[in-house]
Structure formats: structure tokens, C-alpha cells
Amino acid sequence: MSVAGLATLARVRDDKDPTKGDLGKAPPDTPAAAASTSNSDILSSALPVGLVAAYTTFIAAITGLVDEPTAKVPKPNTFEPYRWIAFVALVVFAVGLVYGRYRSEGGAKRPVAELLVSFIASVGWGLGMPESPLAVSLGKDYSVATPILIAFLALGGTLLITNQSLQKKRT
């Protein structure tokens, strides 16, 4: 999905419990559209796909620039600062775009849960993928287990928030 999915969820929750139809998970004017949202409906709205695609492409390009270690240069440049800058940009843009879209749709409340989910999902993706800035910082010994742990924690945190508040009207 995109930034619009989480912003729409936030806007709908201002007035009522969200339904599958509100999130585009069921065709309008069908009985399925009136069904309550599920965790998977909301999780698929949590991460802005466009930003993730750009971030993933950038990290892949940076990774392609890294030379193999040699005896002469045992620690080649990994472009770590650029990876961290891209990560921070991913998180800031994910949260900022959800908030901006929510406000542009007329939202007047504080969409804290949606912004927190956007934050957790973008941090989880940004640090959980191979060749993330954290994996590079930690080195080879942690480059497999750490992303798996981060992804697991991000999914758990997102599910916890989804179960607790994102399926109901904002109070």
C-alpha cells in the first residue's frame, strides 16, 4: 500500500470503526466492505511502499559500490554514513508523509497510534533488511541474526498496536 493507506485509516478512525471497504480491502457496495478490519488489513497499510522501494534501491546501489576486502584494503569503504542518512530519511518521511496526508484529508485529532505504527514499520524495515546501516555497523557476526530479531520485534510491536487500537474508532 502507500502513505495514503495509513493516513486514510487515521482519518476514518476519527469518526468510526474502520471497515474493509474504508481501506480498499473489499469492493464498495458489497457485504464484505462493511466487515471489520483485520490485523492483516492494517499491517498491509503500515509501510509506505514507495519509500521502501526507494530506500531498498538506494541500499542496493550502495552495496554495489562496496569493494571486496583485499590484503591491501582489508576494510573497504562501506558508505556507512550514507546508509544511516537514507535510514533516517526513510523514517522521517514515512511518519511525516502519513501525518501530512492525514491533515490534508481534514484530520484534526492526533493520530498517535498510526504514526507509531508507521515509525515502527519503517524502523523495522530499514534496520531489518540485509546490508542495512545497522548490519554494516555491527559487522559480519551479527548480520544475519540482528535483522531477523529487528523484523520480529517490529512485527510484534505493530501487531500489538493494531490489536489494541487501530481497529476501533479513536476516542
KETORZA-474297 format. One record per residue: residue number from 1; residue in three letters; x, y, z of N, C-alpha, C in turn. Coordinates in steps of 0.02 Angstrom, whole numbers, plus 50000, padded with zeros to 5 digits. Example, Ala and Ser with C-alpha at 12.3 -4.5 7.8 and 13.67 -1.06 7.14 Angstrom:
// KETORZA-474297
(site 1 'ala' (50660 49716 50390) (50615 49775 50390) (50660 49835 50390))
(site 2 'ser' (50642 49888 50354) (50684 49947 50357) (50645 50002 50394))
This chain:
// KETORZA-474297
(site 1 'met' (50042 49941 50000) (50000 50000 50000) (50045 50062 50000))
(site 2 'ser' (50020 50118 50022) (50058 50179 50021) (50044 50220 50083))
(site 3 'val' (50072 50279 50084) (50059 50326 50139) (49985 50338 50146))
(site 4 'ala' (49950 50338 50091) (49878 50352 50092) (49840 50302 50134))
(site 5 'gly' (49861 50238 50135) (49825 50187 50173) (49823 50201 50247))
(site 6 'leu' (49879 50218 50276) (49882 50231 50348) (49849 50298 50364))
(site 7 'ala' (49858 50347 50321) (49825 50412 50332) (49749 50405 50327))
(site 8 'thr' (49726 50365 50280) (49654 50353 50274) (49628 50317 50335))
(site 9 'leu' (49665 50268 50359) (49645 50233 50420) (49638 50283 50477))
(site 10 'ala' (49687 50327 50484) (49685 50378 50537) (49624 50422 50530))
(site 11 'arg' (49609 50443 50468) (49552 50489 50457) (49486 50453 50472))
(site 12 'val' (49479 50391 50450) (49418 50353 50462) (49408 50343 50537))
(site 13 'arg' (49462 50329 50572) (49457 50316 50644) (49435 50377 50683))
(site 14 'asp' (49440 50437 50653) (49414 50497 50686) (49339 50493 50696))
(site 15 'asp' (49305 50458 50650) (49232 50458 50650) (49200 50391 50668))
(site 16 'lys' (49233 50336 50652) (49201 50270 50661) (49253 50215 50662))
(site 17 'asp' (49229 50154 50677) (49271 50095 50672) (49286 50084 50597))
(site 18 'pro' (49348 50072 50579) (49364 50062 50508) (49337 49995 50482))
(site 19 'thr' (49320 49993 50418) (49297 49932 50386) (49343 49914 50329))
(site 20 'lys' (49334 49854 50302) (49375 49832 50245) (49364 49879 50186))
(site 21 'gly' (49304 49903 50176) (49289 49949 50122) (49326 50015 50128))
(site 22 'asp' (49334 50039 50190) (49370 50102 50202) (49443 50097 50181))
(site 23 'leu' (49471 50038 50189) (49542 50029 50172) (49553 50001 50102))
(site 24 'gly' (49499 49993 50064) (49505 49967 49997) (49519 49892 49995))
(site 25 'lys' (49503 49857 50048) (49515 49785 50051) (49455 49744 50027))
(site 26 'ala' (49401 49778 50012) (49341 49745 49985) (49307 49794 49938))
(site 27 'pro' (49276 49770 49885) (49242 49815 49838) (49186 49853 49873))
(site 28 'pro' (49178 49917 49856) (49124 49956 49886) (49056 49926 49869))
(site 29 'asp' (49008 49941 49909) (48939 49919 49898) (48931 49843 49897))
(site 30 'thr' (48974 49809 49934) (48967 49737 49942) (48964 49722 50017))
(site 31 'pro' (48935 49666 50036) (48932 49650 50107) (49002 49646 50139))
(site 32 'ala' (49052 49625 50102) (49120 49619 50129) (49148 49688 50148))
(site 33 'ala' (49127 49740 50113) (49152 49808 50127) (49134 49831 50197))
(site 34 'ala' (49080 49807 50224) (49058 49828 50291) (49091 49788 50347))
(site 35 'ala' (49130 49736 50329) (49162 49694 50380) (49216 49733 50416))
(site 36 'ser' (49227 49715 50478) (49280 49747 50518) (49348 49732 50488))
(site 37 'thr' (49395 49777 50500) (49463 49766 50476) (49497 49712 50518))
(site 38 'ser' (49546 49681 50487) (49585 49630 50522) (49657 49656 50531))
(site 39 'asn' (49696 49619 50570) (49766 49638 50578) (49802 49642 50511))
(site 40 'ser' (49790 49593 50468) (49825 49592 50404) (49804 49651 50360))
(site 41 'asp' (49741 49673 50365) (49720 49732 50327) (49760 49793 50348))
(site 42 'ile' (49768 49800 50412) (49803 49858 50439) (49878 49852 50428))
(site 43 'leu' (49906 49793 50438) (49978 49785 50427) (49998 49800 50356))
(site 44 'ser' (49955 49783 50308) (49972 49797 50238) (49969 49872 50223))
(site 45 'ser' (49940 49911 50269) (49938 49983 50261) (49993 50018 50300))
(site 46 'ala' (50031 49981 50340) (50077 50012 50387) (50141 50039 50356))
(site 47 'leu' (50162 50012 50301) (50226 50031 50273) (50218 50063 50205))
(site 48 'pro' (50241 50125 50197) (50235 50158 50132) (50280 50124 50079))
(site 49 'val' (50250 50091 50033) (50286 50050 49984) (50332 50092 49940))
(site 50 'gly' (50311 50150 49921) (50353 50193 49879) (50418 50211 49913))
(site 51 'leu' (50415 50230 49976) (50475 50246 50013) (50520 50186 50023))
(site 52 'val' (50489 50129 50037) (50527 50068 50047) (50564 50048 49983))
(site 53 'ala' (50530 50056 49926) (50561 50040 49862) (50621 50085 49849))
(site 54 'ala' (50613 50149 49863) (50669 50196 49853) (50727 50180 49900))
(site 55 'tyr' (50711 50167 49962) (50763 50151 50012) (50800 50087 49993))
(site 56 'thr' (50762 50035 49975) (50792 49971 49957) (50837 49980 49895))
(site 57 'thr' (50815 50017 49847) (50855 50030 49787) (50919 50067 49805))
(site 58 'phe' (50914 50116 49848) (50973 50154 49869) (51023 50108 49904))
(site 59 'ile' (50999 50068 49951) (51043 50022 49988) (51076 49972 49940))
(site 60 'ala' (51038 49948 49892) (51066 49901 49843) (51120 49935 49801))
(site 61 'ala' (51108 49997 49782) (51158 50034 49743) (51221 50045 49784))
(site 62 'ile' (51214 50064 49846) (51271 50074 49890) (51310 50009 49898))
(site 63 'thr' (51273 49955 49909) (51305 49890 49918) (51346 49871 49856))
(site 64 'gly' (51320 49889 49798) (51357 49875 49735) (51421 49915 49729))
(site 65 'leu' (51426 49970 49764) (51487 50011 49761) (51542 49987 49808))
(site 66 'val' (51525 49943 49855) (51573 49920 49905) (51620 49870 49873))
(site 67 'asp' (51684 49882 49878) (51735 49836 49852) (51743 49777 49900))
(site 68 'glu' (51765 49721 49872) (51781 49663 49912) (51844 49678 49953))
(site 69 'pro' (51848 49653 50014) (51909 49663 50052) (51969 49629 50018))
(site 70 'thr' (52026 49660 50020) (52088 49632 49994) (52142 49637 50048))
(site 71 'ala' (52199 49607 50034) (52254 49612 50081) (52277 49684 50089))
(site 72 'lys' (52274 49721 50033) (52295 49791 50034) (52243 49836 50069))
(site 73 'val' (52179 49821 50057) (52124 49860 50086) (52077 49811 50122))
(site 74 'pro' (52094 49791 50184) (52053 49741 50218) (51984 49767 50238))
(site 75 'lys' (51977 49832 50245) (51912 49861 50263) (51894 49916 50213))
(site 76 'pro' (51864 49896 50157) (51846 49947 50107) (51789 49991 50132))
(site 77 'asn' (51782 50047 50099) (51729 50095 50116) (51661 50062 50108))
(site 78 'thr' (51620 50063 50160) (51553 50033 50157) (51499 50087 50149))
(site 79 'phe' (51520 50150 50145) (51473 50206 50137) (51422 50207 50194))
(site 80 'glu' (51446 50190 50253) (51401 50186 50310) (51363 50251 50326))
(site 81 'pro' (51396 50309 50324) (51358 50370 50338) (51298 50380 50291))
(site 82 'tyr' (51308 50363 50226) (51254 50370 50178) (51197 50322 50193))
(site 83 'arg' (51213 50263 50217) (51162 50215 50237) (51121 50241 50294))
(site 84 'trp' (51155 50271 50344) (51119 50299 50401) (51076 50359 50381))
(site 85 'ile' (51101 50400 50337) (51062 50458 50313) (50999 50433 50277))
(site 86 'ala' (51007 50382 50235) (50949 50354 50200) (50899 50324 50249))
(site 87 'phe' (50924 50291 50300) (50880 50261 50351) (50840 50316 50387))
(site 88 'val' (50874 50367 50410) (50840 50422 50445) (50788 50454 50398))
(site 89 'ala' (50806 50464 50335) (50759 50493 50287) (50698 50448 50279))
(site 90 'leu' (50708 50382 50275) (50652 50336 50270) (50604 50345 50329))
(site 91 'val' (50630 50345 50389) (50588 50350 50448) (50552 50418 50451))
(site 92 'val' (50590 50472 50441) (50560 50539 50445) (50507 50548 50391))
(site 93 'phe' (50521 50527 50330) (50472 50534 50276) (50411 50490 50288))
(site 94 'ala' (50421 50429 50312) (50364 50385 50324) (50316 50416 50374))
(site 95 'val' (50342 50439 50430) (50300 50469 50481) (50272 50537 50457))
(site 96 'gly' (50316 50577 50429) (50294 50644 50406) (50242 50641 50351))
(site 97 'leu' (50249 50596 50304) (50200 50592 50249) (50133 50565 50274))
(site 98 'val' (50134 50518 50320) (50070 50494 50348) (50035 50552 50384))
(site 99 'tyr' (50072 50589 50424) (50042 50645 50461) (50018 50699 50413))
(site 100 'gly' (50059 50716 50364) (50039 50767 50316) (49977 50747 50276))
(site 101 'arg' (49974 50685 50254) (49916 50661 50216) (49854 50661 50260))
(site 102 'tyr' (49861 50640 50323) (49805 50640 50370) (49777 50711 50377))
(site 103 'arg' (49822 50759 50387) (49800 50829 50394) (49768 50855 50330))
(site 104 'ser' (49795 50836 50273) (49767 50860 50209) (49698 50831 50196))
(site 105 'glu' (49683 50773 50226) (49617 50743 50219) (49568 50771 50271))
(site 106 'gly' (49589 50821 50308) (49544 50853 50356) (49548 50826 50426))
(site 107 'gly' (49596 50784 50440) (49604 50757 50507) (49624 50812 50556))
(site 108 'ala' (49592 50813 50614) (49607 50865 50663) (49629 50837 50730))
(site 109 'lys' (49629 50772 50737) (49649 50742 50801) (49723 50722 50798))
(site 110 'arg' (49746 50689 50849) (49816 50666 50850) (49818 50592 50832))
(site 111 'pro' (49842 50575 50773) (49844 50504 50752) (49905 50468 50780))
(site 112 'val' (49912 50468 50846) (49972 50442 50878) (49984 50368 50860))
(site 113 'ala' (49932 50327 50864) (49940 50255 50850) (49963 50243 50779))
(site 114 'glu' (49934 50279 50731) (49954 50270 50661) (50026 50293 50649))
(site 115 'leu' (50045 50348 50680) (50113 50373 50673) (50163 50326 50705))
(site 116 'leu' (50143 50297 50762) (50187 50249 50796) (50195 50186 50754))
(site 117 'val' (50141 50163 50724) (50145 50105 50680) (50190 50120 50619))
(site 118 'ser' (50182 50179 50590) (50224 50198 50533) (50298 50201 50554))
(site 119 'phe' (50310 50227 50613) (50378 50231 50639) (50408 50162 50649))
(site 120 'ile' (50371 50119 50684) (50396 50051 50699) (50407 50012 50634))
(site 121 'ala' (50360 50016 50588) (50366 49979 50525) (50426 50003 50484))
(site 122 'ser' (50436 50069 50480) (50492 50094 50441) (50559 50079 50474))
(site 123 'val' (50562 50083 50541) (50624 50064 50576) (50637 49990 50566))
(site 124 'gly' (50585 49949 50573) (50592 49877 50564) (50617 49860 50495))
(site 125 'trp' (50589 49892 50444) (50611 49878 50375) (50682 49904 50365))
(site 126 'gly' (50693 49966 50385) (50757 49998 50372) (50816 49965 50406))
(site 127 'leu' (50806 49938 50466) (50861 49905 50501) (50859 49829 50493))
(site 128 'gly' (50802 49802 50473) (50795 49730 50468) (50817 49700 50402))
(site 129 'met' (50828 49742 50352) (50848 49715 50288) (50923 49702 50285))
(site 130 'pro' (50944 49654 50243) (51016 49643 50235) (51051 49706 50210))
(site 131 'glu' (51111 49714 50231) (51152 49772 50212) (51126 49838 50241))
(site 132 'ser' (51084 49833 50292) (51059 49894 50325) (51118 49929 50359))
(site 133 'pro' (51109 49992 50377) (51165 50026 50411) (51184 49992 50477))
(site 134 'leu' (51135 49964 50511) (51150 49931 50574) (51190 49867 50562))
(site 135 'ala' (51171 49829 50511) (51208 49767 50495) (51280 49783 50478))
(site 136 'val' (51291 49838 50441) (51359 49858 50423) (51397 49880 50486))
(site 137 'ser' (51363 49917 50530) (51395 49940 50592) (51415 49883 50637))
(site 138 'leu' (51372 49832 50642) (51385 49776 50687) (51435 49727 50659))
(site 139 'gly' (51440 49723 50593) (51488 49677 50562) (51457 49610 50546))
(site 140 'lys' (51498 49567 50515) (51476 49503 50490) (51445 49457 50542))
(site 141 'asp' (51472 49457 50602) (51449 49411 50653) (51375 49420 50670))
(site 142 'tyr' (51350 49480 50662) (51281 49495 50681) (51236 49508 50621))
(site 143 'ser' (51261 49503 50562) (51224 49525 50503) (51165 49480 50484))
(site 144 'val' (51160 49421 50513) (51102 49378 50499) (51052 49380 50556))
(site 145 'ala' (51075 49369 50617) (51029 49365 50674) (50997 49432 50691))
(site 146 'thr' (51034 49486 50685) (51008 49552 50704) (50949 49573 50660))
(site 147 'pro' (50954 49569 50594) (50895 49589 50554) (50834 49546 50569))
(site 148 'ile' (50844 49481 50581) (50787 49438 50597) (50755 49460 50663))
(site 149 'leu' (50796 49474 50712) (50770 49497 50777) (50734 49564 50770))
(site 150 'ile' (50762 49610 50733) (50730 49675 50724) (50663 49668 50687))
(site 151 'ala' (50662 49628 50635) (50599 49617 50599) (50546 49586 50644))
(site 152 'phe' (50566 49538 50684) (50520 49505 50731) (50493 49556 50782))
(site 153 'leu' (50536 49597 50810) (50514 49647 50859) (50469 49699 50827))
(site 154 'ala' (50485 49720 50766) (50443 49769 50731) (50374 49740 50716))
(site 155 'leu' (50372 49679 50693) (50307 49647 50680) (50267 49640 50744))
(site 156 'gly' (50300 49618 50798) (50265 49611 50862) (50239 49677 50887))
(site 157 'gly' (50279 49730 50884) (50257 49796 50906) (50199 49822 50865))
(site 158 'thr' (50203 49812 50800) (50149 49835 50756) (50085 49796 50770))
(site 159 'leu' (50090 49731 50778) (50031 49691 50794) (50000 49710 50860))
(site 160 'leu' (50041 49725 50909) (50016 49746 50975) (49975 49809 50969))
(site 161 'ile' (50001 49859 50934) (49964 49921 50924) (49901 49910 50883))
(site 162 'thr' (49907 49869 50831) (49850 49854 50788) (49794 49822 50829))
(site 163 'asn' (49811 49773 50869) (49760 49739 50911) (49729 49785 50962))
(site 164 'gln' (49769 49831 50990) (49745 49872 51044) (49704 49933 51021))
(site 165 'ser' (49721 49962 50964) (49686 50024 50948) (49668 50036 50876))
(site 166 'leu' (49702 50010 50828) (49690 50030 50759) (49628 50000 50727))
(site 167 'gln' (49595 49955 50760) (49534 49926 50732) (49471 49959 50760))
(site 168 'lys' (49480 50010 50800) (49423 50045 50832) (49426 50119 50819))
(site 169 'lys' (49369 50151 50828) (49364 50224 50822) (49410 50256 50874))
(site 170 'arg' (49441 50310 50855) (49484 50347 50900) (49441 50380 50954))
(site 171 'thr' (49463 50373 51016) (49424 50404 51071) (49454 50468 51094))
